Amino acid sequence: MKMNIRQLFDLVGERRTISQRFDFREEELYGRYPFQSPVECSGEIENRAGVVRLVFCVKFSLDLVCDRCLEPFVRDEELHFAHILVQKLDSGEEDEDYVLCEGGELDLDELVRTDVLLELPSKVLCSENCKGLCPQCGQNLNFGSCKCEKKEIDPRLAVLSQLLDSEDNPADPE
């Protein structure tokens, strides 16, 4: 959705509130479509002393699968963002510091989508203390312990274990 904000650039003290809903259901993330409900965006754009600043908050629910225990879960998120809006960039300015609004138009849909996707974690967990799955039997350790033998040897160190076993049982010196 493109917003015409040309008037905000021209009038110091001008302000506009934002209240939009975005449909990101087609957005694929982590091999799923986690945005099953609309993304609610609210905020304001204000020209203060000639600097146009956009501040907004987004609220949404993510429908995901935990990377450790593979259980599906839904998490409510609330993220806050702030940007400086400009109509043109001087040569040498970093455009990552500013949002360019050519012709006084702001593509709010694309800005919100980009901000949200960049803010999401690369590893998704159902909870901070998720115990994951047993590597031997696959039991979800969040629901209880498994009956597997706990003596595990790191496969990278298995050769050392064989070496230690040979010291305990030396061959006959004949």
C-alpha positions as a Markdown table, in Angstrom:
| # | Residue | x | y | z |
|---|---|---|---|---|
| 1 | Met | 0.0 | 0.0 | 0.0 |
| 2 | Lys | 1.5 | 3.3 | -1.1 |
| 3 | Met | 0.8 | 6.3 | 1.0 |
| 4 | Asn | 1.1 | 9.9 | -0.3 |
| 5 | Ile | 3.0 | 11.7 | 2.5 |
| 6 | Arg | 4.2 | 14.7 | 0.4 |
| 7 | Gln | 2.3 | 17.1 | 2.7 |
| 8 | Leu | 4.3 | 15.8 | 5.7 |
| 9 | Phe | 7.6 | 16.7 | 4.1 |
| 10 | Asp | 6.3 | 20.3 | 3.4 |
| 11 | Leu | 4.7 | 21.2 | 6.7 |
| 12 | Val | 6.8 | 21.3 | 9.9 |
| 13 | Gly | 4.7 | 20.0 | 12.8 |
| 14 | Glu | 2.4 | 17.9 | 10.5 |
| 15 | Arg | 1.6 | 14.4 | 11.8 |
| 16 | Arg | -0.4 | 11.5 | 10.5 |
| 17 | Thr | -1.4 | 8.3 | 12.4 |
| 18 | Ile | -1.2 | 4.9 | 10.9 |
| 19 | Ser | -3.5 | 2.0 | 11.5 |
| 20 | Gln | -3.3 | -0.8 | 8.9 |
| 21 | Arg | -3.8 | -4.5 | 8.6 |
| 22 | Phe | -1.6 | -6.5 | 6.3 |
| 23 | Asp | -2.1 | -10.0 | 4.9 |
| 24 | Phe | 1.2 | -11.9 | 4.8 |
| 25 | Arg | -0.4 | -15.4 | 4.5 |
| 26 | Glu | 1.4 | -16.1 | 1.3 |
| 27 | Glu | 4.8 | -15.3 | 2.9 |
| 28 | Glu | 6.8 | -18.5 | 3.2 |
| 29 | Leu | 9.2 | -18.8 | 6.1 |
| 30 | Tyr | 11.0 | -21.8 | 7.5 |
| 31 | Gly | 9.3 | -24.0 | 5.0 |
| 32 | Arg | 5.8 | -23.0 | 6.3 |
| 33 | Tyr | 3.3 | -20.2 | 6.0 |
| 34 | Pro | 3.5 | -18.9 | 9.6 |
| 35 | Phe | 1.3 | -15.7 | 9.2 |
| 36 | Gln | -2.2 | -17.2 | 9.5 |
| 37 | Ser | -3.7 | -14.0 | 10.9 |
| 38 | Pro | -3.4 | -10.4 | 9.7 |
| 39 | Val | -0.4 | -8.3 | 10.8 |
| 40 | Glu | -1.7 | -5.3 | 12.7 |
| 41 | Cys | 0.4 | -2.1 | 12.3 |
| 42 | Ser | -0.1 | 1.1 | 14.2 |
| 43 | Gly | 2.0 | 4.2 | 14.5 |
| 44 | Glu | 2.6 | 7.7 | 13.4 |
| 45 | Ile | 4.6 | 9.8 | 10.9 |
| 46 | Glu | 5.7 | 13.2 | 12.1 |
| 47 | Asn | 7.6 | 16.1 | 10.7 |
| 48 | Arg | 9.7 | 17.6 | 13.5 |
| 49 | Ala | 11.9 | 20.5 | 12.7 |
| 50 | Gly | 12.0 | 19.3 | 9.0 |
| 51 | Val | 12.9 | 15.6 | 9.9 |
| 52 | Val | 10.1 | 13.2 | 9.0 |
| 53 | Arg | 10.1 | 10.2 | 11.3 |
| 54 | Leu | 8.0 | 7.1 | 11.1 |
| 55 | Val | 7.5 | 5.1 | 14.3 |
| 56 | Phe | 5.3 | 2.0 | 14.4 |
| 57 | Cys | 4.4 | -1.2 | 16.2 |
| 58 | Val | 3.3 | -4.5 | 14.6 |
| 59 | Lys | 1.4 | -7.2 | 16.3 |
| 60 | Phe | 0.9 | -10.7 | 14.9 |
| 61 | Ser | 0.8 | -14.4 | 15.6 |
| 62 | Leu | 3.3 | -16.9 | 14.2 |
| 63 | Asp | 2.3 | -20.5 | 13.6 |
| 64 | Leu | 5.6 | -22.4 | 13.6 |
| 65 | Val | 7.3 | -25.7 | 14.4 |
| 66 | Cys | 10.1 | -25.8 | 17.1 |
| 67 | Asp | 13.6 | -26.5 | 15.8 |
| 68 | Arg | 14.5 | -28.6 | 18.8 |
| 69 | Cys | 11.4 | -30.7 | 19.6 |
| 70 | Leu | 9.5 | -30.4 | 16.3 |
| 71 | Glu | 6.2 | -29.6 | 18.1 |
| 72 | Pro | 3.9 | -27.0 | 16.4 |
| 73 | Phe | 3.2 | -23.9 | 18.4 |
| 74 | Val | 1.7 | -20.4 | 18.1 |
| 75 | Arg | 3.5 | -17.3 | 19.4 |
| 76 | Asp | 2.2 | -13.8 | 19.6 |
| 77 | Glu | 4.8 | -11.2 | 18.6 |
| 78 | Glu | 5.0 | -7.4 | 19.1 |
| 79 | Leu | 7.8 | -5.5 | 17.4 |
| 80 | His | 8.6 | -1.8 | 17.3 |
| 81 | Phe | 10.4 | 0.1 | 14.5 |
| 82 | Ala | 11.5 | 3.6 | 13.8 |
| 83 | His | 12.7 | 5.1 | 10.5 |
| 84 | Ile | 13.7 | 8.5 | 9.1 |
| 85 | Leu | 11.9 | 9.2 | 5.8 |
| 86 | Val | 13.5 | 11.2 | 3.0 |
| 87 | Gln | 12.5 | 12.3 | -0.5 |
| 88 | Lys | 16.0 | 12.1 | -1.9 |
| 89 | Leu | 19.4 | 10.9 | -0.9 |
| 90 | Asp | 22.5 | 13.0 | -1.2 |
| 91 | Ser | 25.5 | 11.3 | -2.9 |
| 92 | Gly | 27.5 | 9.5 | -0.2 |
| 93 | Glu | 24.7 | 9.0 | 2.2 |
| 94 | Glu | 24.0 | 5.4 | 3.3 |
| 95 | Asp | 20.5 | 4.5 | 2.2 |
| 96 | Glu | 20.1 | 1.8 | 4.9 |
| 97 | Asp | 19.9 | 4.7 | 7.4 |
| 98 | Tyr | 16.9 | 6.2 | 5.6 |
| 99 | Val | 13.7 | 5.2 | 3.9 |
| 100 | Leu | 13.5 | 6.8 | 0.4 |
| 101 | Cys | 10.0 | 8.1 | -0.4 |
| 102 | Glu | 10.4 | 9.1 | -4.1 |
| 103 | Gly | 7.7 | 11.5 | -5.1 |
| 104 | Gly | 6.5 | 11.7 | -1.5 |
| 105 | Glu | 5.1 | 8.2 | -1.5 |
| 106 | Leu | 5.8 | 5.6 | 1.2 |
| 107 | Asp | 5.3 | 1.9 | 0.4 |
| 108 | Leu | 4.2 | 0.9 | 3.9 |
| 109 | Asp | 3.3 | -2.7 | 3.0 |
| 110 | Glu | 6.9 | -3.4 | 1.7 |
| 111 | Leu | 8.5 | -1.6 | 4.6 |
| 112 | Val | 6.5 | -3.5 | 7.3 |
| 113 | Arg | 7.1 | -6.8 | 5.5 |
| 114 | Thr | 10.9 | -6.2 | 5.3 |
| 115 | Asp | 11.1 | -5.0 | 8.9 |
| 116 | Val | 9.2 | -8.0 | 10.3 |
| 117 | Leu | 11.1 | -10.6 | 8.2 |
| 118 | Leu | 14.5 | -9.2 | 9.1 |
| 119 | Glu | 13.6 | -9.2 | 12.8 |
| 120 | Leu | 12.4 | -12.8 | 13.1 |
| 121 | Pro | 14.9 | -15.2 | 14.6 |
| 122 | Ser | 16.8 | -17.7 | 12.4 |
| 123 | Lys | 16.3 | -20.5 | 15.0 |
| 124 | Val | 12.7 | -20.9 | 16.3 |
| 125 | Leu | 12.1 | -22.4 | 19.7 |
| 126 | Cys | 8.8 | -23.1 | 21.4 |
| 127 | Ser | 10.3 | -21.9 | 24.6 |
| 128 | Glu | 13.7 | -20.7 | 25.9 |
| 129 | Asn | 14.2 | -23.9 | 27.9 |
| 130 | Cys | 13.0 | -26.5 | 25.3 |
| 131 | Lys | 14.8 | -29.8 | 25.9 |
| 132 | Gly | 14.4 | -31.1 | 22.4 |
| 133 | Leu | 14.4 | -34.7 | 21.3 |
| 134 | Cys | 16.4 | -37.7 | 22.6 |
| 135 | Pro | 19.0 | -38.3 | 19.9 |
| 136 | Gln | 18.7 | -42.1 | 20.3 |
| 137 | Cys | 14.9 | -42.8 | 20.5 |
| 138 | Gly | 13.3 | -39.5 | 19.5 |
| 139 | Gln | 11.3 | -39.0 | 22.7 |
| 140 | Asn | 10.3 | -35.4 | 23.3 |
| 141 | Leu | 12.2 | -34.6 | 26.5 |
| 142 | Asn | 9.8 | -31.8 | 27.3 |
| 143 | Phe | 7.1 | -34.4 | 28.1 |
| 144 | Gly | 9.4 | -36.7 | 30.2 |
| 145 | Ser | 12.6 | -38.5 | 30.1 |
| 146 | Cys | 13.2 | -41.6 | 28.0 |
| 147 | Lys | 14.5 | -45.0 | 28.9 |
| 148 | Cys | 17.6 | -44.9 | 26.8 |
| 149 | Glu | 21.0 | -45.8 | 28.4 |
| 150 | Lys | 22.5 | -42.4 | 29.3 |
| 151 | Lys | 26.2 | -43.5 | 28.6 |
| 152 | Glu | 26.8 | -41.7 | 25.4 |
| 153 | Ile | 30.1 | -41.2 | 23.6 |
| 154 | Asp | 30.5 | -38.4 | 21.2 |
| 155 | Pro | 31.1 | -40.1 | 17.8 |
| 156 | Arg | 34.1 | -37.9 | 17.2 |
| 157 | Leu | 35.7 | -39.3 | 20.4 |
| 158 | Ala | 34.8 | -43.0 | 19.9 |
| 159 | Val | 38.3 | -43.9 | 18.7 |
| 160 | Leu | 39.7 | -42.7 | 22.0 |
| 161 | Ser | 37.3 | -45.0 | 23.8 |
| 162 | Gln | 38.7 | -48.0 | 21.9 |
| 163 | Leu | 42.2 | -46.9 | 22.9 |
| 164 | Leu | 41.2 | -46.7 | 26.5 |
| 165 | Asp | 39.6 | -50.2 | 26.3 |
| 166 | Ser | 42.8 | -51.7 | 24.9 |
| 167 | Glu | 44.9 | -50.3 | 27.9 |
| 168 | Asp | 42.5 | -52.0 | 30.3 |
| 169 | Asn | 42.9 | -55.4 | 28.5 |
| 170 | Pro | 46.5 | -55.7 | 27.4 |
| 171 | Ala | 47.4 | -58.5 | 25.0 |
| 172 | Asp | 49.5 | -61.5 | 26.3 |
| 173 | Pro | 53.2 | -60.7 | 25.7 |
| 174 | Glu | 54.1 | -64.1 | 24.2 |
